[in-house]
Amino acid sequence: MKYITKDILDVDDFLNLEKIKKPHDNHIHVKTVYNFKNELKISYINYIFFAKKYRLKDLPVNSRIKIADKKSFIEHYENPKKFSDFIDKFRHDNRSGFCYMCGALSAGTLDHLLPKDEYPDFSFFSKNLIPSCECNQNKKKNISSGLNPHFYQECDNELYYLDININGITNNQISYTFEIKVKKNFSNNFNELIEYHLNNHILKFSDIENYMKNQCGRILNNPIQALSIRKKITKSQLIEKVEDLYFIAKNEAGSPNRWDAVLYRGLLKRSVISYIFNEIHKQYP
């Protein structure tokens, strides 16, 4: 999750609608958009209102647009004219590096927060387009979350943390448990929103749990190899090394909410870093 600032995308959707003129050719999709400009404006206003009130999942469907030919709105997204050419640029600039919806290490596409098949009137609305990975495609028609990173500056803060607990060694394998938790440093409404987003989008439609399980196991079972430890180090040096890995992951994404950044923060828990240090100390006493 990451706040989409005007430096990332600065588009006036209402102005773009005003630029749409009645076509004199056979562009049926443009004609449909032109004929429904007033309804589209009302839909956009409702979208912004509900998004800012943490209730995007409760957004009402525009009845007139619903009975219109939705293919025209979707075709307008897929075949944009100059007034919506921001779509290709936004997709190109954010093709990789970070999923704004779940925190994955890459975003393969530009996708719709509200599915375009269910909400065709928002198919080319900039505030409904999010750089994302397969998590957003996996949700299909589900409106899995009201969290829209276009509207919440809080998304640039640490939203989640990894709580790792070391249980001991069994058959030469580390026994541990972990849980992804919400950092409740915000208003009650926003805390509820990110809790809902975690349970109904991240954990349901992304592979974050398997990723965290595999990475935790890799590091805890062989920290020397996983952290590239080549000589004896102090606990302070170990903490500094893990902190460096966290800052690298955070800076690459421009967000503390990418999975690998959350993972490294979790390793800094006192009991976990002590365990890792003791394992390294066995090799480099």
Protein Blocks (a to p, Z undefined) as FASTA:
>chain_A
ZZddfkloccdfklmmmmpccdfbfblklmmmmmmmmmmmmmmmmmmmmmmnopmmmpcc
dfklmmmcfklmmmmmmmccfklmmmmmmmmmmmgoiafknopabdfbdcdfbafklmmm
lmmgmklcccddfklmmnmmacfbfcdfklmmklmpcfbdcddddfbjeehiacdddddd
dddfbcfklmmmmmmmmmmmmmmmmcklmmmmmmmmmmmmmmmlmnopabdcdfklmmmm
mmmmmmmmmmmnopakbfklmmmmmmmpmklmmmmmmmmmmmmZZ
